[in-house]
Amino acid sequence: WLDDARRRRAVSLRHGPAGAEPIDQRSCLVAPLIAQHELLGFLYADIEGAYGRFHDGDRDLLAMLAAQAAVALANLRAAEGLERKVAERTTLLEQRAGELALINGIQQGMAAELDFQAIIDLVGDNLVELFATDTLVIAWLDEPAGLLRLPYGVERGRRIHVAPMQIDAVMTSRRWYAALLARRPVQWRNQDDYRAQELLVAEGTEMSRSGVAVPIFASERLLGFISVENMDRDGAFGDAELRLLSTVAASMGVALENARLFDETQRNARESAALAEVGRDLSSTLDLAAVMDRIAAHARQLRAADNSAIFLPDAGGQQFRAIVAQGDAAEQIQAAVVERGIGIICGLLQSGRPEFVNDTGADARAVQIGGTEPRRDERLDPPGPGEVPAG
């Protein structure tokens, strides 16, 4: 009968145990429920103890009823499917509308800002909300200094401050760096993927279980990247998150480049004004101490530094002292004696060339100034164009 049903034929069955009395026999009808070439079920009727009760006419009638029932059932399923699709589509549209609203808010906020760190913080805070994540990093390539900086970092819901990392041959040869440089996103669904991508675990941070990172570009230059991560769950991010993050990163590249250009213009203006003021001071007074003090003040302000000083040699030329110092450690700096051939400053004097020292603690020439405490990530800037060099 099952084969007959699959062939869309109703069947009349007369059966009973061998040797049984007619009263113990049974008659039944089975008709298939078929709609759009799909077998949905069966329509069944029987009579206990009435052998041979059903006829061909009964079978045909049940077949017609089964056909009508199949159509009704198919219509019901189609209606339910349509309602489900409409509900899913509505939910998706609402989700997309919410995402677009957040993205527009981020873009408008970036357009109104010309401060680099303010843009970074704005994007970071909004992305934490958008992705409902507790771990997010925005990294920046400081090419002049050769450093990878993390101006924004959140891990497990708290802000973190990670020391800059050197951009060396080892870093640039890693798979994740090469992918970002080629404008490709980096995705990892588990920690095996994390290792395969040769991702970095910065000092004081954890290895995430899953995440996605997209590059930030301005024209053809890689500026940095945004990384959204999950510390506890594999496969937390997919194509939708990748698409959203890429959209934000594209807008961010333009905004950050505008901020950089604006900041560069402002810095040049401040430096020009400072140089002009120093020139006026030099032409208007013979008080060397006053002029040096003003130069040190300008150097500190223009570099947004904690301390600045100008060193001059003694009569023998073997020792150097700060004739002027500004900042929290000014007293200790002026009390220090710099010996020729000892320390970073004398290294600069001997080479005759300015030099960036982005981590004084890691420099073998470093000598701690008496009365001061070692500080993490301390750096030393050379004199800029037009500034008086140390010594």
C-alpha positions, -999 to +999 in steps of 0.1 A: +000+000+000+029+023+007+042+019-028+007+025-042+005+057-021+038+070-034+025+064-069-005+086-060-030+057-059-055+052-032-059+015-022-086-006-006-073-033+017-091-064+030-071-084+054-073-105+085-056-134+103-056-167+085-086-188+095-103-160+114-140-155+114-154-128+092-164-108+122-127-106+132-117-093+098-110-056+090-115-034+059-095-002+053-088+026+028-056+045+024-052+076+002-020+097-002-019+134+006+002+149-023+008+185-032+033+199-057+048+164-062+055+160-025+040+133-003+027+151+028+010+121+045-019+097+043-057+097+048-068+064+064-102+048+072-110+014+084-139-007+098-132-033+125-146-068+119-162-060+085-144-078+059-148-065+023-170-036+033-153-009+011-157-007-027-140+011-055-164+040-052-154+044-015-118+044-026-123+070-052-142+092-028-114+090-002-089+099-029-108+130-038-110+140-001-073+133+003-066+156-027-085+184-012-069+179+022-035+179+006-042+213-011-054+228+022-024+215+040+000+228+014-016+262+015-013+263+053+024+254+051+030+280+024+013+307+045+033+297+076+065+298+055+056+332+041+049+346+075+082+332+088+101+347+059+084+381+064+093+380+101+129+371+093+131+398+067+116+424+090+140+415+118+170+417+093+158+451+080+154+464+116+189+451+124+204+467+093+186+500+100+201+500+135+236+492+122+233+520+096+222+544+122+252+536+144+276+538+114+261+572+103+266+584+139+302+573+138+308+589+105+291+622+115+312+622+147+344+617+128+335+644+103+331+669+132+364+660+148+399+670+138+417+657+169+434+623+163+428+607+197+393+620+199+385+602+166+401+570+179+381+571+211+349+579+193+352+550+170+364+526+197+335+534+221+309+531+194+323+498+180+322+483+214+285+491+216+278+481+180+294+447+183+283+442+219+319+431+226+342+436+256+375+433+236+385+457+209+418+472+197+426+501+173+463+500+163+483+527+145+514+524+125+538+552+135+561+549+105+586+577+114+592+561+148+590+525+134+564+516+160+530+499+162+510+519+187+477+510+204+459+543+211+427+524+219+424+490+237+397+473+256+400+438+270+373+421+290+355+455+293+384+475+308+407+500+291+442+487+286+474+505+278+499+485+257+535+495+252+544+504+215+559+475+196+588+477+171+578+473+135+607+451+125+614+424+098+599+397+120+566+416+124+563+426+087+569+389+077+540+376+097+509+364+078+485+388+095+506+418+086+510+408+050+472+403+047+464+437+061+490+453+038+473+436+008+439+451+020+426+417+031+408+412+064+421+387+090+397+363+106+402+336+132+375+313+145+396+296+172+430+297+188+444+273+161+435+300+135+450+326+158+484+308+157+481+300+120+478+338+113+509+344+134+490+371+154+508+389+183+499+385+219+509+419+234+525+420+268+499+419+295+471+407+272+454+374+265+450+353+234+415+356+221+394+327+210+380+343+179+380+377+161+383+397+130+407+425+120+404+449+091+430+474+077+427+512+078+439+528+046+444+563+034+450+563-004+476+535-008+491+538+027+483+514+055+475+535+086+466+508+111+439+483+118+408+476+139+404+443+157+372+430+173+377+399+195+360+374+218+380+360+246+356+331+255+338+318+224+349+303+191+334+315+159+319+346+174+321+367+143+311+362+107+306+379+074+281+405+088+306+417+114+334+418+088+312+439+064+303+464+092+339+467+104+352+473+069+327+501+063+338+519+095+375+514+088+371+529+053+355+561+068+380+561+096+410+562+072+397+594+056+390+610+089+423+602+105+442+614+075+423+647+076+431+649+113+468+641+107+470+668+080+453+693+102+475+685+131+506+688+109+494+722+097+488+734+133+521+720+144+540+738+116+522+770+125+531+766+162+568+758+153+570+788+130+556+811+157+580+797+183+610+801+160+599+836+152+596+844+189+630+829+197+645+850+169+630+881+185+644+871+219+679+866+205+678+900+188+663+919+218+684+907+248+719+897+257+707+877+287+717+841+277+699+824+306+666+841+297+669+831+260+679+795+269+650+793+293+625+804+266+640+779+241+636+751+266+600+761+272+592+762+235+608+728+230+588+713+259+555+728+247+560+719+210+569+683+218+542+680+245+571+667+267+573+661+304+608+677+307+632+696+285+668+708+291+697+724+274+732+711+283+765+729+278+800+716+284+823+728+312+856+744+305+874+711+300+847+698+277+845+664+295+814+671+315+780+686+307+754+703+329+719+716+322+721+754+322+683+754+321+657+727+327+619+727+327+594+701+339+587+679+369+623+666+371+639+700+364+657+701+397+672+666+393+682+673+357+701+705+367+718+686+395+730+658+372+765+658+356+768+641+322+802+625+316+815+624+281+811+589+266+785+579+292+747+580+286+724+586+257+730+624+256+767+620+252+762+594+226+742+619+206+770+645+211+797+622+199+777+611+168+768+647+160+734+635+147+699+638+162+682+606+171+649+592+183+650+570+213+615+556+217+623+534+247+651+547+268+648+517+292+658+494+264+687+515+252+721+501+264+735+537+267+708+548+292+718+561+326+692+569+352+693+605+364+698+605+402+666+613+422+642+602+394+622+570+391+624+547+360+593+552+338+579+527+313+578+538+277+599+568+283+613+583+251+638+609+241+634+633+212+662+650+193+662+688+186+640+696+157+648+720+128+660+753+142+661+741+178+693+743+198+709+709+202+718+695+235+754+707+242 
